[in-house]
Amino acid sequence: MIQPITSSCQFKITPQTSLIDEPVSLCLLGLQPHQHATIHAQMLDGFRQCWQSAATFVADAQGRIDLNVQKPLAGSYTEVDPMGLFWSMSVIEKGKKEKTFFARNNPRP
C-alpha cells in the first residue's frame, strides 16, 4: 500500500499493469519543491505474510520525485532503482531476519 503525504500529490505509475520481470516507472507529483517524502510499499504473499519496503526522497524544484533518476536519502535500498521498492521488500519475524517471497499457485488466470 502506498499513501501520499499530502492530498495534492499523486502517483504516476507506468505501465499500470506489468509482469514480474517488466520494469515499472514510478513518479510522485504535486509535492512542494524540495519537500521530503517517504514512500511505503507493502503486499501479502501466498502465506499472507506482509512484505514491506520504504524509501525517503526529496522532491526536485518542480515538486516531483522520480524513482528512475533519484537516489533515496534513506530506506530499504540505497541506489537509483525504479524497482527498488519491490525487490527490497522484507518481512521480519521473531528469530528470523530474511524470508523468501512465496506466491501460491492459482489455477485461475
Backbone bond lengths (Angstrom), bond angles and torsions (degrees), N, CA, C in turn:
res aa  C-N    CA-C-N  psi(-1)  N-CA   C-N-CA  omega(-1)  CA-C   N-CA-C  phi
1 M - - - 1.439 - - 1.521 107.71 -
2 I 1.301 116.72 133.85 1.454 122.14 179.32 1.518 107.66 -119.41
3 Q 1.335 116.63 126.50 1.454 120.67 -178.31 1.518 109.87 -120.95
4 P 1.339 117.97 131.64 1.457 120.53 178.79 1.519 112.01 -74.20
5 I 1.340 116.08 154.51 1.458 121.85 178.13 1.521 111.13 -74.95
6 T 1.311 118.11 -41.78 1.459 121.46 -179.90 1.514 109.11 -120.28
7 S 1.332 115.74 158.22 1.459 119.15 -177.97 1.522 112.19 -72.28
8 S 1.336 118.12 -17.52 1.463 120.38 -178.34 1.525 113.14 -87.52
9 C 1.318 117.96 -9.05 1.462 118.29 -179.23 1.526 110.03 -89.75
10 Q 1.321 114.53 156.21 1.461 120.18 -179.90 1.516 110.06 -145.86
11 F 1.336 114.97 154.44 1.452 120.89 176.48 1.514 109.93 -93.49
12 K 1.322 115.05 141.16 1.458 121.78 170.30 1.527 105.15 -116.64
13 I 1.325 116.14 110.67 1.460 122.14 -177.00 1.520 108.14 -119.46
14 T 1.339 116.31 122.47 1.461 120.61 178.93 1.529 109.74 -134.66
15 P 1.309 117.56 135.73 1.456 126.86 -9.84 1.524 110.08 -72.54
16 Q 1.320 117.19 161.86 1.467 121.69 -179.55 1.528 111.00 -70.23
17 T 1.325 116.94 -28.07 1.461 122.46 177.29 1.524 107.74 -129.31
18 S 1.342 116.22 133.98 1.465 119.23 179.11 1.520 109.65 -150.53
19 L 1.319 115.19 162.77 1.456 121.53 174.04 1.520 108.54 -85.69
20 I 1.322 116.40 167.17 1.458 121.20 -174.62 1.528 113.52 -60.60
21 D 1.335 117.79 -28.55 1.465 120.46 -177.90 1.529 112.83 -98.59
22 E 1.319 118.09 10.40 1.464 121.71 178.41 1.525 109.82 -102.51
23 P 1.323 117.48 130.64 1.467 119.64 -179.73 1.523 111.98 -67.28
24 V 1.313 115.12 149.29 1.457 123.27 177.98 1.521 107.75 -120.05
25 S 1.324 116.16 137.54 1.461 121.83 176.58 1.519 108.10 -100.73
26 L 1.337 117.05 127.65 1.453 121.51 -177.74 1.522 109.57 -127.19
27 C 1.327 116.05 124.56 1.467 122.65 176.31 1.519 108.52 -128.69
28 L 1.314 116.52 144.54 1.456 123.10 173.73 1.519 106.61 -112.44
29 L 1.334 116.71 122.41 1.462 122.78 -174.27 1.523 110.38 -116.76
30 G 1.335 116.51 157.43 1.457 121.46 173.40 1.511 115.72 87.74
31 L 1.319 117.57 14.62 1.463 120.86 175.74 1.524 109.45 -83.21
32 Q 1.313 116.59 168.46 1.454 121.02 171.93 1.533 107.95 -73.49
33 P 1.334 118.12 147.62 1.464 119.13 176.54 1.535 110.87 -54.63
34 H 1.310 115.88 131.64 1.467 124.81 176.52 1.530 113.49 66.50
35 Q 1.323 117.18 17.48 1.464 121.70 176.90 1.520 109.78 -73.63
36 H 1.314 116.78 139.83 1.459 121.68 174.67 1.521 108.39 -85.08
37 A 1.325 116.41 140.45 1.461 121.76 178.53 1.522 109.04 -145.39
38 T 1.313 115.68 139.31 1.458 121.49 175.49 1.522 108.22 -108.67
39 I 1.322 115.47 126.63 1.459 121.99 178.44 1.524 107.42 -102.25
40 H 1.329 115.87 125.07 1.462 122.39 177.82 1.524 108.38 -109.02
41 A 1.316 116.82 140.64 1.464 121.74 174.52 1.520 107.84 -130.02
42 Q 1.325 116.41 143.87 1.464 119.51 174.91 1.516 110.06 -152.54
43 M 1.333 115.14 153.59 1.462 121.00 177.63 1.519 109.10 -156.38
44 L 1.316 116.00 161.11 1.459 122.23 177.22 1.517 109.61 -102.86
45 D 1.341 116.49 139.49 1.456 119.42 175.01 1.528 109.69 -91.82
46 G 1.324 116.66 -172.42 1.458 121.75 -177.08 1.517 114.38 -64.12
47 F 1.329 117.84 -20.61 1.462 122.21 176.17 1.525 111.59 -96.29
48 R 1.338 116.66 9.30 1.460 124.10 -178.83 1.532 112.40 63.05
49 Q 1.314 115.43 30.47 1.459 121.01 171.80 1.522 107.77 -85.05
50 C 1.311 116.84 135.94 1.456 121.11 -178.43 1.528 109.78 -88.72
51 W 1.328 116.02 122.65 1.459 123.87 177.42 1.521 108.03 -104.34
52 Q 1.338 117.06 137.49 1.457 120.69 -175.54 1.521 111.34 -137.07
53 S 1.321 114.38 153.27 1.459 121.72 170.60 1.518 107.33 -149.09
54 A 1.321 115.88 165.14 1.464 120.88 178.19 1.520 108.41 -158.28
55 A 1.315 115.35 152.55 1.464 120.98 175.74 1.524 108.36 -151.40
56 T 1.326 115.92 138.97 1.462 122.33 178.98 1.518 108.97 -105.15
57 F 1.317 115.51 133.26 1.461 122.99 -178.59 1.519 109.48 -129.12
58 V 1.331 115.71 167.19 1.459 121.33 169.84 1.529 106.87 -117.77
59 A 1.330 115.69 131.72 1.464 120.69 -178.89 1.524 110.28 -67.49
60 D 1.330 116.00 151.80 1.465 120.46 176.80 1.533 110.07 -77.68
61 A 1.318 117.22 -173.36 1.467 122.27 -177.13 1.526 112.50 -64.24
62 Q 1.338 117.70 -20.16 1.465 121.82 177.92 1.537 112.11 -94.80
63 G 1.328 117.79 5.75 1.460 120.95 -179.83 1.512 113.29 75.37
64 R 1.325 116.54 32.72 1.466 122.33 -174.81 1.533 110.17 -122.63
65 I 1.314 115.24 140.89 1.466 122.20 170.43 1.519 106.41 -117.54
66 D 1.325 116.77 122.71 1.464 122.57 -178.60 1.524 108.05 -121.26
67 L 1.325 116.58 108.36 1.457 120.89 -177.47 1.518 113.31 -66.25
68 N 1.336 118.12 -13.18 1.466 121.59 176.28 1.520 112.29 -72.11
69 V 1.327 117.64 -24.58 1.466 120.42 -174.11 1.523 113.88 -129.55
70 Q 1.331 118.21 -9.77 1.457 119.99 -175.90 1.523 112.29 -107.60
71 K 1.310 114.07 137.38 1.456 122.40 177.04 1.534 108.10 -88.82
72 P 1.333 118.22 136.62 1.466 118.64 177.29 1.527 111.20 -68.25
73 L 1.324 116.12 147.68 1.462 120.93 174.58 1.524 110.14 -73.81
74 A 1.328 115.91 -33.79 1.467 122.63 -179.21 1.519 107.55 -159.89
75 G 1.326 115.64 164.25 1.460 118.83 175.51 1.511 113.20 139.28
76 S 1.324 115.31 -160.67 1.461 121.29 -174.69 1.526 113.35 -82.13
77 Y 1.332 117.84 -4.12 1.468 122.40 171.20 1.521 107.91 -145.94
78 T 1.342 118.07 163.61 1.467 119.82 -168.24 1.522 116.04 -125.03
79 E 1.319 119.01 -8.72 1.465 121.06 -177.05 1.525 110.88 -116.27
80 V 1.338 116.69 166.95 1.466 121.10 175.22 1.526 107.97 -61.19
81 D 1.325 116.65 121.41 1.460 121.02 -179.91 1.525 108.94 -164.89
82 P 1.334 117.98 108.51 1.460 119.67 -178.82 1.533 113.43 -62.27
83 M 1.328 117.39 -19.53 1.465 121.14 179.06 1.535 112.33 -101.84
84 G 1.328 117.19 6.62 1.457 121.47 -175.85 1.516 114.86 -55.81
85 L 1.337 117.23 -39.74 1.465 119.59 179.74 1.525 112.18 -64.30
86 F 1.329 117.33 -23.52 1.464 120.75 -179.07 1.526 111.09 -85.10
87 W 1.340 117.91 -54.57 1.463 119.08 -174.55 1.530 112.75 -73.76
88 S 1.340 118.41 -18.72 1.464 119.76 -178.40 1.526 113.06 -91.54
89 M 1.336 117.60 6.32 1.464 119.79 177.90 1.525 110.31 -63.39
90 S 1.318 115.52 144.55 1.460 120.12 176.68 1.520 109.57 -146.85
91 V 1.315 114.87 158.96 1.462 122.33 173.04 1.519 105.89 -126.05
92 I 1.296 116.02 133.15 1.461 119.72 -178.95 1.517 108.39 -118.67
93 E 1.315 115.34 124.76 1.457 121.60 176.36 1.519 107.71 -117.33
94 K 1.302 116.18 161.29 1.460 120.28 178.52 1.521 110.03 -56.00
95 G 1.316 116.40 126.47 1.451 121.62 177.14 1.514 115.17 82.71
96 K 1.344 118.02 -5.94 1.459 120.66 -179.58 1.517 108.53 -130.19
97 K 1.320 116.65 136.90 1.460 120.71 179.86 1.519 112.75 -101.66
98 E 1.325 118.24 -31.52 1.462 120.70 -178.18 1.516 110.31 -133.04
99 K 1.316 114.96 146.15 1.454 121.38 176.19 1.516 107.62 -134.81
100 T 1.317 115.82 165.74 1.457 121.25 176.39 1.520 108.72 -101.93
101 F 1.339 115.83 132.47 1.463 120.10 178.28 1.514 108.92 -65.08
102 F 1.311 116.95 136.25 1.462 121.32 -177.52 1.515 109.74 -126.62
103 A 1.329 116.46 125.97 1.464 122.40 174.02 1.516 107.75 -111.37
104 R 1.326 116.31 122.02 1.463 119.90 178.74 1.515 110.08 -70.76
105 N 1.314 116.35 148.58 1.469 120.09 174.87 1.515 108.57 -68.48
106 N 1.296 115.43 133.61 1.452 120.94 179.12 1.521 107.48 -120.50
107 P 1.347 118.48 117.04 1.464 119.27 -177.21 1.525 113.25 -69.06
108 R 1.322 117.42 -14.91 1.464 120.19 179.03 1.523 110.09 -88.96
109 P 1.346 117.01 141.66 1.470 119.72 179.04 1.512 111.76 -69.48
